[in-house]
């Protein structure tokens, strides 16, 4: 395999734990932090931007943007987080594993089609969530089917039935477990496989096991209207785009959430002991894969993990056709960052780089 895998969470193995000294209490208000937030919002160059920080449990939010302020404060709207939705799906899977409902070793094809012979090298649920399934980023016919709606909602033209049928009819490009390749396709198949294996719709599973469990009342899987959901824009920052429709790719990118809810989600990762999902929250922080020269790229079930001077930093970004998001947390400084904006990613886009640098320097 291109990389070295540590035991899959849920296997009888010792989890990696990091011990950090208790943080010093911060001041009631930090002018320097607010200045940094304002600078980050300005640097992001998008119609609507919110940077939300939790530091030692104290939250600071700052919103702004190049467009006139919307009727609802930017900090109160829900934003499309795109691929950062995978961190919610990973937590769902780990909750089901910790409860003994699944093991992670189930063959996805058998979950979707119980009468099928999985073969000697099946794609498992663990392969799908860790991007080692051998599947491409998207199905081979995705572009052809989505082209008529490429600027609006190409994913909506690829429904769940077609996605699972394509998976069952075509073998992976590489033997599962031998290569890492980021795959929206794979995580989407995972969502349908989990739903089939449990006999419960993915939307109901993610709502019950993650959103309600963590108290995320401002998080949803579809837009309701401009009074609750931010409007995305094309690369020009002026032309609005319709709300994102994930089609059959729900598990990989359907979540939309408020900045406060995203901080609640991240704070649960910083302090798992206070959550009903404590075991799963700890498990999604454990490295399961190292890849690249010198194994310098580290991945957990849910997060990319990079080193800092004080300890590991966990993060995931996401983008739809009109919005972007960055989620990350640092246990060493007890800091979480949720950043969102309403402009489609473009060449040399400053948003993700600005959010990453903000957390890395926290």
N, C-alpha and C positions, 0 to 999 in steps of 0.2 A: 504494500500500500504506500502511496505517496504521502508519508506522514506516519506518526506513531500514535496509536490509540491507547488511552488509558481506559480502565474498566467503565463500561456503560453504567450510568446511574441506575440503581435498581438491582445490579449484580451484587453478590456478596463481596464487597470490596470496601476499603477504607476511603472515605471521602477526604478531599483536600480541604483543610481549614486554615484560614489565616487569622492570626491574633493581632489585634490593633489596640494601641493604648486608647483609653477613653478620651474623646475630644474635649478641648477646653470650651467652655460656654462662650458664645459670640456676643457681640454688642446687640442691643435691641434693634438698631438700624445701622447699616453699613453703607455710608456714602460712596466708598470706593467700589463696592459691589454694584450699586445702582449705576454708577458711571460706566462700569464695564458692560453691564447689561444694555444700557442705552447705546453704547458704541457698537455692540454686537448686532443689535437690531438695525442700526443705520448701515452697517457694513453688509448686511444680508441683501439689501437692494431688492425688496419684494413688496407687492402691494400691501400685504398684511404680514406682520411678523410678531411672534411672542417668544420671549426667552423666559423660562420659568425655572428657578433654582430653589432647591431645598438644601440648606446647610445646617447640619445638626438639628434637623427637625423644624427649622424656621424657614418659611417660604418667602421668596421675593419674586414678583412677576413684573415684567416690563413689556408693553406692547407698542407698536408703531408701524410705520410702513410708508410707502410712496403714494398710496391711494388715500382719498379722504376717509376718515374713520367710518366704519359701518354703523348701522342703527343700534346694533348690540355691541357692547364693548368687546374688543378682540380677545381679551383674556377669558371671556365667557362662552365663546363659540367652540364648536367641535371641529376638529381638523382631521383630514385624511392622513393616516400615518404610513400607508403603503406597506412596504416590506417589513417595517418594524412590527407589523401584526404578527410576524413569525414568533416573536418573543412571547406573545399571548398563547399561541398554539403550542409552543414548546412547554410552557407551564401547564397547560391542560394535559398534555401527554404525560408529563411527570407526575401530576396528581393522580391520574389513572393508574400509572405504574406503582406509585407508592401505596395505593389502595388495593392493589392486587387484581385490578380489573384487566390489565394488560401487562405484558412483560417487556415490550419493545422488540422482542425477537420474532413477533408474528410476521408471516409473509403477507405483504400488502395484497397480492393477487388472491390469496386464499380468503382474506377478509372480505374482499369485494365479490368474490365468486367462490363460495365454500366448496363447491365440487371440483375445483381445479387442482391439478397436481402442481405444487409449487416448484418442483424441479430441484436440482442439486445446489443451485446458487441463487436463491430467491432474493428479491428486494424486500428488506424488512422495514418495519416502522422506524427502527433506529437508523437505518441507512437514509431514509427519507428526511428525517429531521436534521441529520448531520451533513446533508448534501454529499453523501458518498454512495448514492443509489446507482450511479452510472447514467442517470437521465440528463438530458440537455436542459438548458435554462427554460425553454418553452417547447411545446410539442412541435413537430416538424411542419405541420400544416397551420400553425397559429397565424403566421403573417398573412397567408393567403386568405384565411377566413376573416381575419380582423381588418384587412386593408380597407374595405369600404367605410369603416368607422375609425380609421387610424388616428384622426385628430380629436375624436370625441370619446369613444368607449370601445376599443377593440376587444377588451376582455369580455364584455357583455355578449359578444358574438361566439363565445366558446363556452357553452353550458356544461354543467356537471356531467351529464350523461356522455357527452362526447369526450370529455377529458378522461373519465375512467375507462371508457371503451378503447380509446387510443392507448392507454397504459396497458390494458389487458391484451391488446393485439400486437404490440411491438416490444421487442426485447430491448433492454438498456444498451447504450452504446459501449459501455465498459462493464466488466464484471463488478457487481456490487461489492463495496468495501475496499476497492483498490485505488480509487482516485477521488479527490475532492473537487466538486464543480458546483458552484452556486446554482440552485434550481428552484424557481417559482413553481415550476411543473411538479417537482418532487414533493414539496411541502403541501401543495394543493391535493395531490393524490393522498398524502398522509391524512388530511382532514376527512376525505371521503372514506378512507379505510377505517379510521377510528369510529366514524359514525356507523359504518356497516358492522364493525365488530361489536359495538355496544348496543346496536339497535336504537340509537338516539341521534337525531339530527345534529350536525356539527354546531349549528347556531344555538341549539338548546344546551349542548355540552359547554360551549365556551361561555354562555351566559350564566349557567348555573355554577360551573366549577371554577370560573375565573372572575367574571365581572361581579356577580353577587357576592362571591366569597371574599373579595377584596373591597367591596363597597363602592364599586365604580359605577355610580348612577348616571354619570355624564358621558358614558361610553356606549356606542351603538355600532351596528353593522351596516346601516344604510342611512342616507340623508333624509331629513324630514322637511327642511326648508330653510330660507335665509334667516329666520328668527333663531335658529339653533345651530346651523352649519355654515362654516366659512365657505366662500365662493373661490374656487381656484382660477388661475389664469394661465394663458399660454406663455411662451418664452418672452414675448414682448412686454409682459407685465400689465397689459391693458385689456386684452381680449378674454372675456370669461369663458370657462369651460363648464360643461354639465357635471354634476356630482359623479364620482367614480362608481362604476358598477363592476364588481369583481367577477361576475359570471360564475364559472366553475372554480375560480381561483380564490374562494373566500378565505381559506385557511392561510393563504400566503399574503393577503393584502386588504382585507375588508374592514378592518377596525378603523373607527374614527372616534376621537376623544377630545375632551377639553384639556387644557394645560394642567389644571388642578388634578384631574383624574390621572393624568399621566404621571404627575409627581406622586400621587398615592400609590400607583403601581410600582414606581421605582423605589419609593421609601420602604415598601414591603420587602424588596430585595435587599435593602440595606439593613433591615432589622426583621429577619424572618420570624424570630421568636414570638412576635406579637400578632402573627397572622395564623388563621386556621390552615393555611397552605404552607406551613413552616418547612416541612420536609422537602416538598417540591421546590420551594424557593431556594433552599440550600443546594439542592441537587443541580439546578440549572446553572449554578456558578462553577461547578466542577469541570475542569478541562477534560475533554474527551478526545481531542484531536490536535496534533501538532504537525504542521506541514511547512514546506518551503526550505530554503537553504538554512541549515542549522536549526531546523524546526522552530523558526522564529515566529511563525504565525500560529497563534493559539486560539482554539475555538472551544466553547462550551456547547451544551445542547441548544442554548438560546442566544448566546452572545458572542461577539468578537471580543477578544481580550488582549489588551496591549499593556506593556509595563510602563510605570511612571517611577519617579524617584522614590515615592512613598509606598507603592504597592500597585496591584493590578487595577486597571480601568476597564469597565465593561460597557459596551455600546452596540447600538444597531441603528442604522439609518433606513429611510424609506422614501419613496416618491411615487406619486400617481401622475396623471396627465396634467395636473394643475397645481399640485401641492407637494411639499416636502416636509420631512420630520427627522429629528435626531433625538434618540433616547440614550442616556448613559448614566452610570453611577460609579462612584469611587468609595469603597469602604474605608480607605485609609484617612480620608478627610470627611467622611460621612456626608458626602455631597451627591446630589442627583441633579441632572439637567434634562429638561424636556423643552425642545425648541421646535417651532413649527413655522411654516411660511406658505403663502399662497401664490407661488410662481413655479412654473414647470422648470425642472432642471435643464440647464443649458451649459454649453462649453465654458469651462473656467468659472462655473457658478460659485459664488463665495459662501453660500449658506452653510453647507455641510462642513467645509473647512473651518469656518468661523466657530461653529458649535463644537467641533472636535477640539479646537485649540482652547476654547473657553474651559471645557471640562479638564483637559490635560494640564492646564495651568492653575486649576482650582486649588 
